Amino acid sequence: DLILVDRHTDMVTPMCTQYTYEGLIDEMYSIKHGMVSLDGEVLRKEPGKKSLHPLNSTDTIFNDIRNFNIGVLRPYINKRAQE
């Protein structure tokens, strides 16, 4: 079965994109059970080899910024990098 909904009827759905750091990671890499599978190049490890990275409070940077809106995220990261 296929259900098509005209945008004139459902105008909210296109605006339901996750604009937090954690939400964007989920959309790009699919968080599963608090873990994300990343290529080794992303983690500066072996290129071409996938590894699981936990996303929880043990990762202090992720814990600090997980719920930040992407508009606030860049200035915050720049400030932290200069410290």
C-alpha positions in Angstrom: 0.0 0.0 0.0 1.1 3.5 -0.7 -0.3 6.7 0.9 0.5 10.0 -0.7 -0.1 13.2 1.3 -0.2 16.5 -0.5 2.1 19.2 1.1 -0.9 21.6 1.2 -2.5 19.1 3.7 0.7 18.2 5.7 2.9 21.3 6.0 4.6 20.3 9.2 6.5 17.2 8.2 9.2 19.0 6.1 10.0 21.1 9.1 10.6 18.1 11.4 14.4 17.8 10.6 16.5 17.3 13.7 18.7 20.3 14.1 20.7 19.2 17.1 24.2 17.7 17.0 23.0 14.3 18.0 20.1 14.4 15.5 22.4 15.2 12.6 24.8 12.4 13.6 21.8 10.1 13.6 20.6 11.2 10.2 24.1 10.9 8.7 25.4 7.8 10.4 22.3 6.1 12.0 22.8 5.8 15.8 21.9 2.2 16.9 21.9 1.3 20.6 24.0 4.3 21.5 26.7 3.4 19.0 27.6 4.8 15.6 29.6 2.8 13.0 32.2 5.1 11.5 34.9 4.6 8.9 38.4 4.6 10.2 39.2 7.9 8.3 36.6 9.7 10.4 38.2 8.5 13.6 41.8 9.0 12.3 42.4 5.2 12.5 42.7 2.6 9.7 41.1 3.9 6.5 38.5 1.6 5.0 38.0 -0.2 8.3 34.7 0.4 10.2 34.7 0.8 13.9 31.9 1.4 16.5 32.1 4.6 18.5 29.9 4.9 21.7 27.8 8.1 22.0 27.3 8.5 25.7 28.4 10.5 28.7 31.9 8.9 28.7 32.6 11.1 25.6 32.9 14.4 27.3 32.7 16.5 24.1 29.6 14.7 22.9 28.1 14.9 26.3 28.5 18.7 26.3 27.2 19.4 22.8 24.7 16.5 22.1 21.6 18.7 22.4 23.0 22.0 21.0 21.3 23.5 18.0 23.5 23.6 15.0 23.4 27.4 15.0 25.1 27.5 18.5 27.4 24.6 17.8 30.0 26.2 15.6 30.8 29.2 17.8 30.9 26.9 20.8 33.4 24.5 19.1 35.6 27.4 18.0 35.6 28.8 21.5 36.6 25.4 23.0 39.3 24.9 20.4 40.9 28.2 21.4 41.0 27.3 25.1 
